[in-house]
């Protein structure tokens, strides 16, 4: 072979290998019509733009609507993902997914966006997700608290501030509203901490790192500086002797829901009454108008948790059948999401009255989870897996190259005099670093798709028609649920939420004489209903990964159609032909 020929073969082989590698890459990372960087966070306007870009790129899959207005007049955008050729969105089991109910929990919206982005680009390319989208519908509200998100991005904040919405609130009881917010004293765009030297102060610089303040021990001796910690950067705007005690908003949007709602003196931030906030009312109306919703996922931060109710110790005991569903999904989540723990809200975290997923789970009977996104211990911790101040500072130094902590600097405060400003920027601690954002989004998306895949899937089997003589027939059918979530949870049945499941038999040439259930085809008697046997109501639904058997006695001949209907599952039908032997 001549040198030129050998060179051509080498180039052809490299091109073939490159093409094969590209195909393999596309298989696991299908291309999207919308390019979105997943190494940065997006403000309110950018989120809305991304939503519109996705809808314009995938009009056959996505629809976008405003469900209402926030306190400051921003649209509450919701997106519906549905494959129209396989049926209307409300004729399929639906999953509701939201984020950013707390304004500072910004990565929640990013996971919702990522979910929409990955699903749309996967349709027709990734078989598992294509099948899921064909049989289910999805509803997304990326920003439940758009005002809080906008304020967190646009104004000086910490990782924990701007949690509230923006409805003016009198937090200090002086008859004024939002009159004493934190202040960016040095106009650097940051909201830091204040400290002041004091010979009798209770804090000192850590011997290991002077940037960190630690308590002064009673028996401490030696030559070291003492400090007072003066709190968040600011002044006493209203002259009441307190600093920063009445900032923007100051309530908790995740305490304004009907389930176990308690007034403000019991549950801080609850609002005037359940759904008194326009944001929560808009979301509640959206969900209640879609009784096909069989699964709910809400994204918060932080701590690395997969949470379910109850929110209070005296809350409703989840029936064993429902607990099995939660446990199966939650424990699978611990594997999909390393470092995350599956927990019960009141028992493993704290008491919550009037929480969102408590409302959807305990009042509506929908299988519901809250994921607390990102835990700093995931990427830098001690041998026990804990991330204290020292570990956080090492993470800042060796991984983030000093970008997340502002060293202490002198400043003259109008009241305190000579002080120092310093501390953590808002893009840290509760917020994941940019390089971790995409993995966090994808793993939480994967968990949520596992949850979605467990929504009811109904199939009719073992349909039989047995002649009893004299033109009489016994017709039996098994109705199977191939997935884990029942068509009606025990909690939904207890609360009587939503339309009931039903199964009916019809045919022009038949007359239904009796109908009912059979607990066992071989040993159990026929438990028939007294009235309207042609349509049987199923109060407790079809259990997850289980079945129920139904039977009718009919007279006549010709075809008969059996139809199972449920608001939380696609209808299923079967046909039998009744003809003389």
N, C-alpha and C positions, 0 to 999 in steps of 0.2 A: 504494500500500500504506500502510495506516495505521501510525502509530508503534508501536502495540501489536503489530500483526502483524509489523512489522520486528523488534521486540525478541524475539518468539517464535521467528522464524527464526534470529536470532543465537544464542539459547540452544540451539536444536535443533542447529545446526551445531557449537557448542562441545561439546555433549554427545556428538555423533557422533564428532567428532575425539578427544575424551577416551576414548570407548569403543574407537575404533580403536587409539589409542596403548596402551591397557591390553591389548588383544589382542596387539599386537606385542610388548609387554613380556613377557606371559605365554608367548609363543612361545619367547623366548630365556631366560626365567627362570621356568620352570613353578613353580607354587605347591606347597609341601610341607605335609603334614599336621602336621609337627613344625617348630616355629620354633626355629632355632638361631642365636645370634649368632656370626658369623665374624670378629669384631674383638677376640676375647679368647681366652685359653687356658683349658682346663678341667682340673680336678684329677681324681684317680682316681674319686672317687664321682660327679662330674658326668659323666665319660665313660660310666660304667656306666649312669647314669640316661638319658643320651641314647640309648644302645644299646637299652635297654628301651623307651623311648618310640617309637623307630623300629620295633622289632619289633611293638609293640602297634598302631601306626598302619598297618603294612603286613604283616599276618599271612600274606597269600597269597604274599608275596615273601621274607620273612625268618624265619629260625630262629636261636635263640641257645642256646649251650651252654657249660658250663665244661669245658675240656680238662684241667684239673688245678689244683693249688694252687702258689702261689709260696712262697719260703722263709718269708715272714711269714704265710702262710695266705690270701692274697688269691686270688680266683678268676681263672683265665686264661680270659677270655671270648673266644669265637669266634662269629662270625655267618656264616651261609650264606645267600646270595641266590640264589634259583632260582625260575623260573617252572614250577610243577608241571605245568601243563596241556601243556607242551611236552616233558615227560619228567623222570625223576629226575635229581637233581644229578650223580650219579656216572656217568650215561650221556652226559654232554656234556663237551666240553673245559672244564677248570676253571682259574681263575686264583686264586692265593694272594697276598694283599696284607697286609703287616703294617707296624708302626712301633714306635718307642720301645723298641728292644732295649737302648739305653743310656738310663738313667733321665732324664738331663738333656736328651735329644733329644725334647723334649715336642711339638714341632710335627708330628712323624711321626704321632702318634696323631690329630692334628687333620685331617691329609690323609686318613687312613683313614676317619674319621667323615664328612668331606665327601664322599668317594667313595660311601659308603653312602647318604647323604642325597640326593645329586644323582641317583644311579641310581634310587632308589625314587620320587622325585617326577617322574622323566622317563618312567617306564614308561607306555606308551600315549599319550604326549604328544610325545616327541622320537623320530621314526622310527628314526634311526640307532641310538640307545641301546636302543630297544625291540627292534629286530631282534637286537642283540648279546645282550641278556638272554634272548631267546627261545632262542638257540642255544648259549649258554654259561652256566656257573655261576661264582659268585664266593665265595671264602672269605676272611674278614677276621679278623685278630687285632690290634685297635687298640693294645694294650699288651703287648708281649712281656716287659717288665720293670715290672710294676705297682708293686713295692716301691720301685724307684728313682724312679719318677715321683712316688709319694706323698711320698717323703722330699724330693724337689726342691721340691715345692710347700709342704710343711708345715714345713720347717726352714730356717734360714738357709743359703743356698747361693750359689755363683757360677754364671755361665753354663756353666762346665765341670765343676762338682762334681756329685756324685750320679750319676755315669756308671755306676757299678757297681750290682749288686743288693745285697741286704742279708744275704747269708750271712756270718756273722762270719769274718774272715780275719786271719791273723797276717802283716801286711805287713812288719814290721820284724824278724821272726825272734827275738823275745824270749820266745816261749811264751805271750804274751797276745794277745787278740783285740779289735780295734777300741777300744783303750784310750787312743789319743791323737788324737782328732778335732779339727777346727777348732773355735774357740770364738767365739761372739758376745759379745765382751768388754763392749760398752756396751749390750747388750740392746735394740738398735734393730731387730732382725729382719733385719739385713743381715750379710753376710759380706764384709768389705772387705779392703784391703791395709794393711800396716803399713810406715811409714818412720820413720827416726830421724836427726836431725842428727848428723854426725860430721865433724870437720875433715879427716879422711883418707878420707872416703867416696868411692865410685866413681861416684856419681850426682849430678846437679844438676837444678834446675828448667830447663825449656826457656826460652831467651830469648824465644820467641814465645808461650809459654803456660805459666805457672808451675804449672799443674795436672799437666803432663806431665813425667816424669823422663826425662832422656837421659844417656848415658854422659859422664863427664868426659874430654875429650881430653887426651893426655899434655902437649901444649904450651899448654893452656888457661891464660890469665892473667886477672886481674880479681877483683873483689870479689863473690863469689857463695857461696851456701850449698852444702855438700856433704851427701849423705845416704847412709845404708845402706838398702837394700830388705830388709825383714825377712820378706817372704812374706805368706801369707794370715793373716788375723786369728786369733789363738789363743795358747795357752801350751803349755809342755812338761808335759803331764798325767802322763806316766809317769816323769819325772825322768831321762831317758836322754841329755839334752843336745840333743835334736832336737824340733822343733815340728811338730805336725800330721802326723806320718809314718804313723799307723795309724788312719785314720778308718773310717767304716762301710763294710763290704764291702771293696772294693779289688781286685776282679778284673774281667775284661772278658767280659761275656756273649756278645760276638761273636767270641770265640776258643775257644769250647767245643764246636765242631761237628766231626764226624768227618773232614771233608776236610782232609788235610795237618795234622792236629792235632799240636802239638808241646808238650812239657812246659814248665813255667813258666820254667825257666832259659833257654829258647830264645825262647819267646813269652810275654811277661808277661800274666798274668791268665787263663791257659788253663784253670785248674781242675785237679782231680785226674785226670780222664780225660774223653774225649769224652762229652758229654751227661750229665756228672755233676751239672749244675744242674737242679733240677726244672722250671724255666721252659723251658730248651732241650729237655729230654726231652719235655715236653708238646707243644711245637710239632712236634718230629720225629715223634712218634707220630701227630699229627693229619695231617701231610702224607703219611706213609707209608701211612696208611689210605685215602688218596684218590689212587690211581694215575692218575686222570683229569687231574690237575693238569699243565697244559702250559705254564704261564707263572708266574713269580714276580716280585713287586715288593716291595722293602723300603725303608722311608723312614728316613733318618738326618739329622743335620745336622753341620756346615754346610760351605759352600764353593761351592755351585752346581755340582754334578758329577752326571753320569750314568755310573755305574761298572759295569764287568763284570770277570770274572776273566780270566786266572788271578790268584791272590793271591800267588804266588811265582814267581820267574823259572824255576825248574825244574819248575813245574806242568805239567799236560798241555797240549800244543799243541792249541788248538781247531782242529778240522777246517775246511777252507775252506768247506764247505757251511754249517757253523754260524756261522763268522765273517761270512758274507754276511748271515745273519739278524740277528746282533748289530749289524753296521754299518748296515744299513738302518734298524733301529729306533732305534739310538743317534743317527744323524745327523738323522733326522726329529725326535728329541727336542731337538736343539740349536736347531731352528727353533721348536718349540712352547714351549721354555723359554729365552728370551733370557738371556744371561749364563752359562748352564750349558755345561759342556764334557763331551763324551763321552770317557771315559778308561778305560784298562786299569789295574786296581788296582796290581799290582806295578810296572808300568813307569812309570806317570804319577803315582802317589801314594806308596805305601810297601808293604812286604811284609806280608801278612796270612796267618797260619797258623790254620786252624780257623775260618774265617769262614763265616757263614750262607749267603750266596749262592754261595760257593765249594763248599759242600756240595751245594746244590740244583743248581748248574750242572755241577759236575765229577764228583760221585758219582751223581747222579740223572739228569743229562743234560737238565735243564729250562732253558729260556731264562730267565735271571735277571738282574735289574738292581737296583742300589742307587742311590737318589737322595740326594745330600747337599743338604739343603734350605737355602735362604736364604744369600745372600752379601752382606755389608755393602757390598761394592763396587758392588752393583746401584744403590744409591740415593745414594751419596756417595763420590766417588773423585777422585784426581788425573787429569791428562791421560792417563796411562798405564793408567788403570783400576784403580789400586791404592788400597786404603783403609788407610792407616797410622794412627798415633795422632792426628795432626793432623786428618785427615779425619773420624775417628770423633768427635773432640771438636767439630768443626764441625757434624756431624750431630746431636750431642747439643744443641748450642746453638740451631741454626737450624731444625731439623725437629722435635726432641723437646722443645724448650723447657726443657732442663736437667734432664729427669726421669731420665736414665739414668746420670749421673755424680754421685757424692757428693763435694763439695769436701773437701779435707783439713781435719781438725779435731784438736785436741790431746786426748791421752788419756794417763793414767798407767798404764803396763803394770807388772804385779807383778814382772817380771824386768828388762825393758829400761828401765824408768823412763819419762821423758817421751818420748812418741812421737806420731805423727799417724796417724789412720785416714782412709781415703778410697778412692775408686776406683769401678769400674763395678758397677752392680747386676746381678742375675742375668737380668733381663728385657732383655738387650741382647747385642750382638755375635753370639753363636751363635743367638739367638732373634729372629725377625722382629718389627718394630714392629707394633702392632695394626692400623694402617691397611693394612699390606701382607699380612696373613695370608690374607685371602680370595683375593686374586689368586694367591698362592703355592699355596694349596690347589687352585684351579681349574686352573692350568696343569699342575701335576703330575698331577692327575686326568686331564686331557686326554691327557697323554703315556701314562699307564698304560692308558687306553682304546684308544689306538692300538696299544699292545703287545697288549692283549687281543683286539683285532679281527684280529690276525694269527694267532690260534690256528687249528688245522686245520679246514677246511671241505671235506668230501668229497662228490663228485658222480660218478655213473657215467654215462658217455656212450658212444656208438657201440657199443651192444650189438647183436651180429649173430649169427644162427644160419644156417649154410650147410649144406645137405644134401650129404653125400658119397656117397649111395646106400646101398642095403642097410640102411636105417633107422639110418644113422650120421650124426652131426652134428658140425660144428666150431662151437664157441661162443666168441666173443671179446667182451671188454669192456675199455674204458679206465677206469681209476680216477683221477680228477683231484683234486688238492688245490688249491682256489682261493685259499688264503691262503699267507702267507710261511713260517710255522713248519711244519716237516715233522711227520708223525704220530710219527716216531721220529727224534730228532736223532742225528747221528753219534756224539756222546758217550754217549747212552743206549744205542745199539747196541753201542758198544765196552764199556761197563760192564755190558751185559746187564741193565739195570734195567727192571723192569716187564714186564707181559705183552706178548707179541708181537702185532703186527697179523696178521690172517688174512683170507682170502677163500675162500668155500666155495660150491659149487653143489649143490642138492638138488632132487629131484623124485620123486614116487612111481613114475612110469612110465619112469624113465631109469636107466641104469647108466653110471657114469663109468669110462672106459677109460684115459684119460690126462689130465694137467693140468700146467700150468706157465706160464712167462712167455714173452713175445715182445718182444724189445728194439725191434723195428721191424716194423710190420705188413706192410711191402712187401719188405724185404730180409733181415731177420734170421730165423734158423731157430727152430723151436719147442724151447725149453729145458724139457723135462718132468722131473717128479720121479719117483722110483722107487717110492715107497710112498704110499698114501692120497692119490691125486690129487684126490679130491673136496674136500679142504681144503688150501689152500696157505698156508704160514707166510711172513710177510713180515718178515724180520729187520730190514731197513733202512727200513721204513715207506714212505710215499708222500712224495716230496720236496715242499718248499714251491714253490708256483706251478708244479707239474709233474704228471706222470702216469706210470702204469705200465700195461702191457697184459698181460692174462691170457687164457689159452686152455684149453679142454677139448675132448676128443673123447668124445662120449657116444653110447650106443645107446639106442633107445627112442623114446617119443613122449609128448606131453602137456606141461603147463607145467613149467618149471624156474625156480627162484629162486636168484639170486646174491646173497650177502650179504657185504659188507665190514665187518669189526669191528676196532675199535682202542680201547684204554682212553683215548686222548687225542683222540678225535673221535667224533662221532655216527655210529652205524651207517648204512650206505647199502645199499639193495637195488634190484634190477632183476629183471624177470621176462621170460622168453622162452617162446614157445609152439612146440613141435616137432610139426609135423603133416606128413603126406605131401603132396607137391605135387599 
